[in-house]
Amino acid sequence: MAVPFGGHPTLEQFLEWATKNGCKAVPKKRTHSIHRRTYEVLEITGPDGAQVAIANPDLQEHLAPSEVSYLHRRLGVRSPFPASPDPEQTEYIDDDDGMPLDPSKGGGDA
């Protein structure tokens, strides 16, 4: 998960921002359904109730822009940290030609 260049927040920095902006983060322990081993999970809830769970979180791990974008989409928030792709530009656009990889709209190699 770490990126080899600076400027990206750690999970701890993201959580600090998120909790100041209406999110809640609760550490929990769960038991694996097959192996019966326990593991840690960090459950993050966005201001509107959207949730994301991170298994075995490392709070010092740096988040790549794609991971920040994932958290933005899942939690419905917009942090000041670098995010790519822009969450507003990750869904199909409804146009007559179809998207290049959307076979149902005439695009792609279907």
Phi and psi in degrees as GROMACS dihedral restraints (atoms count N, CA, C in turn):
[ dihedral_restraints ]
;  ai    aj    ak    al  type     phi  dphi    fc
    3     4     5     6     1   -71.8    20    10
    4     5     6     7     1   149.6    20    10
    6     7     8     9     1  -109.9    20    10
    7     8     9    10     1   149.0    20    10
    9    10    11    12     1   -84.2    20    10
   10    11    12    13     1    15.4    20    10
   12    13    14    15     1  -137.7    20    10
   13    14    15    16     1   159.2    20    10
   15    16    17    18     1   -83.0    20    10
   16    17    18    19     1  -178.0    20    10
   18    19    20    21     1    90.8    20    10
   19    20    21    22     1     0.1    20    10
   21    22    23    24     1  -107.1    20    10
   22    23    24    25     1   141.2    20    10
   24    25    26    27     1   -73.0    20    10
   25    26    27    28     1   155.8    20    10
   27    28    29    30     1   -82.5    20    10
   28    29    30    31     1   165.5    20    10
   30    31    32    33     1   -59.1    20    10
   31    32    33    34     1   -37.8    20    10
   33    34    35    36     1   -61.9    20    10
   34    35    36    37     1   -42.4    20    10
   36    37    38    39     1   -65.4    20    10
   37    38    39    40     1   -40.7    20    10
   39    40    41    42     1   -62.9    20    10
   40    41    42    43     1   -44.5    20    10
   42    43    44    45     1   -63.9    20    10
   43    44    45    46     1   -37.8    20    10
   45    46    47    48     1   -60.5    20    10
   46    47    48    49     1   -45.9    20    10
   48    49    50    51     1   -63.6    20    10
   49    50    51    52     1   -46.2    20    10
   51    52    53    54     1   -62.0    20    10
   52    53    54    55     1   -43.1    20    10
   54    55    56    57     1   -69.5    20    10
   55    56    57    58     1   -26.8    20    10
   57    58    59    60     1   -76.6    20    10
   58    59    60    61     1   -12.7    20    10
   60    61    62    63     1  -119.7    20    10
   61    62    63    64     1    33.7    20    10
   63    64    65    66     1    96.8    20    10
   64    65    66    67     1    -1.7    20    10
   66    67    68    69     1   -90.7    20    10
   67    68    69    70     1   159.5    20    10
   69    70    71    72     1  -125.5    20    10
   70    71    72    73     1   138.8    20    10
   72    73    74    75     1  -123.4    20    10
   73    74    75    76     1   124.1    20    10
   75    76    77    78     1  -127.1    20    10
   76    77    78    79     1   116.9    20    10
   78    79    80    81     1   -76.4    20    10
   79    80    81    82     1   137.8    20    10
   81    82    83    84     1  -137.9    20    10
   82    83    84    85     1   166.1    20    10
   84    85    86    87     1  -116.6    20    10
   85    86    87    88     1   135.9    20    10
   87    88    89    90     1  -125.2    20    10
   88    89    90    91     1   161.7    20    10
   90    91    92    93     1  -113.2    20    10
   91    92    93    94     1   128.7    20    10
   93    94    95    96     1   -62.1    20    10
   94    95    96    97     1   133.3    20    10
   96    97    98    99     1   -67.4    20    10
   97    98    99   100     1   -26.2    20    10
   99   100   101   102     1  -100.7    20    10
  100   101   102   103     1   -51.3    20    10
  102   103   104   105     1   -82.5    20    10
  103   104   105   106     1   -15.3    20    10
  105   106   107   108     1    63.4    20    10
  106   107   108   109     1    19.4    20    10
  108   109   110   111     1   -90.7    20    10
  109   110   111   112     1   145.8    20    10
  111   112   113   114     1   -87.7    20    10
  112   113   114   115     1   151.8    20    10
  114   115   116   117     1  -147.2    20    10
  115   116   117   118     1   158.2    20    10
  117   118   119   120     1   -88.8    20    10
  118   119   120   121     1   144.6    20    10
  120   121   122   123     1  -135.6    20    10
  121   122   123   124     1   138.8    20    10
  123   124   125   126     1  -107.6    20    10
  124   125   126   127     1   113.3    20    10
  126   127   128   129     1   -96.8    20    10
  127   128   129   130     1   120.9    20    10
  129   130   131   132     1  -111.3    20    10
  130   131   132   133     1   129.9    20    10
  132   133   134   135     1  -116.2    20    10
  133   134   135   136     1   129.7    20    10
  135   136   137   138     1   -78.6    20    10
  136   137   138   139     1   171.8    20    10
  138   139   140   141     1   -58.4    20    10
  139   140   141   142     1   -30.2    20    10
  141   142   143   144     1   -98.4    20    10
  142   143   144   145     1     9.9    20    10
  144   145   146   147     1    96.3    20    10
  145   146   147   148     1    -4.0    20    10
  147   148   149   150     1   -66.3    20    10
  148   149   150   151     1   147.5    20    10
  150   151   152   153     1  -129.8    20    10
  151   152   153   154     1   155.0    20    10
  153   154   155   156     1  -145.0    20    10
  154   155   156   157     1   144.1    20    10
  156   157   158   159     1  -121.6    20    10
  157   158   159   160     1   134.4    20    10
  159   160   161   162     1  -117.2    20    10
  160   161   162   163     1   117.2    20    10
  162   163   164   165     1   -80.3    20    10
  163   164   165   166     1   139.9    20    10
  165   166   167   168     1    45.4    20    10
  166   167   168   169     1    59.1    20    10
  168   169   170   171     1   -68.5    20    10
  169   170   171   172     1   141.9    20    10
  171   172   173   174     1  -113.4    20    10
  172   173   174   175     1   106.7    20    10
  174   175   176   177     1   -65.5    20    10
  175   176   177   178     1   -18.8    20    10
  177   178   179   180     1   -93.8    20    10
  178   179   180   181     1     0.1    20    10
  180   181   182   183     1   -71.4    20    10
  181   182   183   184     1   132.3    20    10
  183   184   185   186     1   -77.7    20    10
  184   185   186   187     1   140.8    20    10
  186   187   188   189     1   -97.7    20    10
  187   188   189   190     1   125.9    20    10
  189   190   191   192     1   -70.0    20    10
  190   191   192   193     1   157.6    20    10
  192   193   194   195     1   -55.0    20    10
  193   194   195   196     1   -33.4    20    10
  195   196   197   198     1   -67.6    20    10
  196   197   198   199     1   -32.8    20    10
  198   199   200   201     1   -72.6    20    10
  199   200   201   202     1   -37.8    20    10
  201   202   203   204     1   -63.3    20    10
  202   203   204   205     1   -42.5    20    10
  204   205   206   207     1   -61.4    20    10
  205   206   207   208     1   -41.4    20    10
  207   208   209   210     1   -59.2    20    10
  208   209   210   211     1   -46.3    20    10
  210   211   212   213     1   -65.2    20    10
  211   212   213   214     1   -37.8    20    10
  213   214   215   216     1   -58.1    20    10
  214   215   216   217     1   -50.3    20    10
  216   217   218   219     1   -62.8    20    10
  217   218   219   220     1   -46.7    20    10
  219   220   221   222     1   -68.0    20    10
  220   221   222   223     1   -38.2    20    10
  222   223   224   225     1   -94.3    20    10
  223   224   225   226     1   -12.8    20    10
  225   226   227   228     1    70.7    20    10
  226   227   228   229     1    35.3    20    10
  228   229   230   231     1  -124.2    20    10
  229   230   231   232     1   168.4    20    10
  231   232   233   234     1  -134.4    20    10
  232   233   234   235     1   102.9    20    10
  234   235   236   237     1   -87.6    20    10
  235   236   237   238     1   168.8    20    10
  237   238   239   240     1   -81.1    20    10
  238   239   240   241     1     0.7    20    10
  240   241   242   243     1   -80.6    20    10
  241   242   243   244     1   151.5    20    10
  243   244   245   246     1   -59.5    20    10
  244   245   246   247     1   130.9    20    10
  246   247   248   249     1  -135.3    20    10
  247   248   249   250     1   137.0    20    10
  249   250   251   252     1  -153.2    20    10
  250   251   252   253     1   132.4    20    10
  252   253   254   255     1   -74.8    20    10
  253   254   255   256     1   162.7    20    10
  255   256   257   258     1   -61.4    20    10
  256   257   258   259     1   125.2    20    10
  258   259   260   261     1   -56.0    20    10
  259   260   261   262     1   -26.7    20    10
  261   262   263   264     1   -73.0    20    10
  262   263   264   265     1   -14.8    20    10
  264   265   266   267     1  -116.0    20    10
  265   266   267   268     1    26.8    20    10
  267   268   269   270     1  -108.3    20    10
  268   269   270   271     1    -0.4    20    10
  270   271   272   273     1  -102.8    20    10
  271   272   273   274     1   160.3    20    10
  273   274   275   276     1   -63.6    20    10
  274   275   276   277     1   143.8    20    10
  276   277   278   279     1   -99.6    20    10
  277   278   279   280     1   131.4    20    10
  279   280   281   282     1   -82.8    20    10
  280   281   282   283     1    98.1    20    10
  282   283   284   285     1  -132.4    20    10
  283   284   285   286     1   170.5    20    10
  285   286   287   288     1   -68.5    20    10
  286   287   288   289     1   -30.7    20    10
  288   289   290   291     1   -83.1    20    10
  289   290   291   292     1   -18.7    20    10
  291   292   293   294     1    80.0    20    10
  292   293   294   295     1   157.0    20    10
  294   295   296   297     1   -79.6    20    10
  295   296   297   298     1   156.5    20    10
  297   298   299   300     1   -57.2    20    10
  298   299   300   301     1   -32.5    20    10
  300   301   302   303     1  -111.8    20    10
  301   302   303   304     1    24.3    20    10
  303   304   305   306     1  -115.4    20    10
  304   305   306   307     1    87.0    20    10
  306   307   308   309     1   -57.5    20    10
  307   308   309   310     1   -31.1    20    10
  309   310   311   312     1   -66.6    20    10
  310   311   312   313     1   -18.1    20    10
  312   313   314   315     1  -107.2    20    10
  313   314   315   316     1    13.0    20    10
  315   316   317   318     1    92.8    20    10
  316   317   318   319     1     1.4    20    10
  318   319   320   321     1   -98.4    20    10
  319   320   321   322     1   170.3    20    10
  321   322   323   324     1    85.1    20    10
  322   323   324   325     1  -172.6    20    10
  324   325   326   327     1  -106.5    20    10
  325   326   327   328     1    39.4    20    10
